[in-house]
Amino acid sequence: MSAAGKRKGSQFECDLLRYFRETVSLPAERLHLAGQKDEGDLAVQDIGLTYLIEAKAEARMTFASYVKEARIEAAHYAFARGIDPERVFPLAVVKRAGLPIGESYVVSTLTDFFRQ
C-alpha cells in the first residue's frame, strides 16, 4: 500500500471514531496493529456487545475479503481479551468516495449478523 493510501485509510479510521463517539454517541476506541494477530481497526461498544470494525477506504471494493478479514480480526480481539466470541460482531465499514461518513457501507453476512 502506498503512503497516500495509508494516510487515506488512517484518516477514515479517525473520521469513523469521531462519528461513533459524536454522532452516534457510542463508546469507541481505535485499535493498534498487532501483526499476524491484528484485532481490527475500531471497537465500538453497544448494549453489552462489541462491534469489531474493519475500516476500508479503497477505490475498488471487495466485500468478501473485507468480511473475511473482519471475522478473523474479531476472533483475535475476543481471544486477546478473554471475551465470548459470540459477543463480538465483525463488521466491515467501507467508505464511499465523495460521500460523507454516514453514507459508508456496513458489510456483514446474515449468519454473522444474526449469529446463526
C-alpha positions in Angstrom: 0.0 0.0 0.0 1.3 3.4 -0.9 1.9 6.1 1.7 -1.0 8.1 0.3 -3.2 5.0 0.7 -2.1 4.5 4.3 -2.9 8.2 5.1 -6.3 7.9 3.5 -7.1 4.7 5.5 -5.8 6.3 8.7 -7.9 9.4 8.1 -11.0 7.3 7.5 -10.4 5.4 10.8 -10.2 8.8 12.7 -13.3 10.0 11.0 -15.2 6.9 11.9 -14.0 7.1 15.5 -15.3 10.7 15.7 -18.6 9.6 14.0 -19.2 6.8 16.5 -18.4 9.0 19.5 -20.0 12.3 18.5 -22.8 11.4 16.1 -23.9 8.0 17.3 -22.8 8.6 20.9 -21.3 5.2 21.4 -18.0 4.4 23.2 -15.4 3.6 20.5 -11.7 3.0 20.5 -9.1 2.9 17.8 -7.1 -0.3 17.9 -3.4 -0.7 17.2 -1.8 -3.0 14.7 -0.9 -6.4 16.3 0.9 -8.1 13.4 -0.5 -11.5 12.5 -2.9 -11.3 15.4 -4.4 -7.9 14.2 -7.6 -7.1 16.0 -9.3 -4.8 13.6 -9.4 -1.0 13.3 -12.1 0.1 15.8 -14.1 -1.5 18.6 -17.5 0.1 19.3 -19.4 -0.8 22.4 -23.2 -1.0 22.4 -25.6 -2.8 24.9 -23.0 -5.3 26.0 -21.8 -6.1 22.5 -18.7 -5.1 20.7 -18.8 -4.2 17.0 -15.3 -5.0 15.7 -14.8 -2.7 12.7 -12.6 -3.3 9.8 -12.4 0.1 8.0 -11.8 0.3 4.3 -11.3 3.3 2.1 -10.3 1.8 -1.3 -11.1 2.7 -4.9 -12.1 -0.9 -5.6 -14.5 -2.6 -3.2 -14.1 -6.3 -2.4 -16.7 -7.1 0.2 -16.0 -10.8 0.5 -12.3 -10.2 1.5 -13.4 -7.4 3.9 -15.9 -9.7 5.7 -13.3 -12.5 5.9 -10.7 -10.1 7.4 -13.3 -8.7 9.9 -14.2 -12.3 11.0 -10.5 -13.2 11.6 -9.8 -10.0 13.5 -12.9 -10.3 15.6 -11.8 -13.7 16.8 -8.3 -12.3 17.6 -9.9 -9.4 19.5 -12.2 -11.7 21.6 -9.3 -14.2 22.3 -6.9 -11.4 23.4 -9.4 -10.0 25.9 -11.0 -13.3 27.1 -14.4 -12.2 25.7 -17.0 -14.7 24.5 -16.6 -14.5 20.6 -20.4 -14.5 20.3 -20.4 -11.0 21.9 -18.1 -9.6 19.2 -19.7 -8.8 15.9 -17.4 -8.5 12.8 -18.3 -5.7 10.5 -16.6 -4.0 7.6 -17.3 -0.3 7.1 -16.5 0.8 3.6 -16.0 4.5 2.6 -17.9 5.6 -0.4 -15.8 8.1 -2.4 -17.1 11.6 -2.4 -19.8 11.0 0.2 -20.0 11.8 3.9 -19.1 9.1 6.6 -22.7 8.4 7.3 -23.1 7.1 3.7 -20.5 4.4 4.2 -21.4 0.8 3.6 -21.7 -1.6 6.6 -20.9 -5.1 5.3 -21.6 -8.4 7.1 -23.3 -11.7 6.3 -26.7 -12.8 7.6 -25.0 -15.6 9.5 -22.7 -13.2 11.3 -25.3 -10.5 11.9 -27.9 -12.8 13.3 -25.5 -15.2 15.0 -26.8 -18.3 13.3 
